[in-house]
Amino acid sequence: QVQLVESGGGLVQPGGSLRLSCAASGSIFSILAMAWYRQAPGKQRELVAVNTRGGSTNYADSVKGRFTISRDNDWKTVYLQMNSLKPEDTAVYYCNVNAMTRQYWGRGTQVTVSS
């Protein structure tokens, strides 16, 4: 059974940094991409960053230059380094694995940016 478990969330002051991790357990075949999404209260879930099998990396405009997505070579762990955090980055952050036959989601980790 596949599980994605996020960690690294928490409370941070504006301008601070956090590093999120997502570890995948179980076997996932034919991975196309690993990504991070977020959902703020009252808003729809949005794509934050994605790393594809083809080697491309894409970011939401709102996080470009501040966030960096990376992964291990075995496609078992994906990270999100978040710098220069802003209050509007406050959300639950979800790990996503897009495989050829289905998508997998973690349960999310809360990130709160507040002074």
Secondary structure as UniProt FT lines:
FT   STRAND          3..7
FT   STRAND          10..12
FT   TURN            14..15
FT   STRAND          18..25
FT   STRAND          31..39
FT   TURN            41..42
FT   STRAND          46..52
FT   TURN            53..54
FT   STRAND          57..59
FT   HELIX           61..63
FT   TURN            64..66
FT   STRAND          67..71
FT   TURN            73..74
FT   STRAND          77..82
FT   HELIX           87..89
FT   STRAND          91..99
FT   STRAND          103..105
FT   STRAND          109..113
//
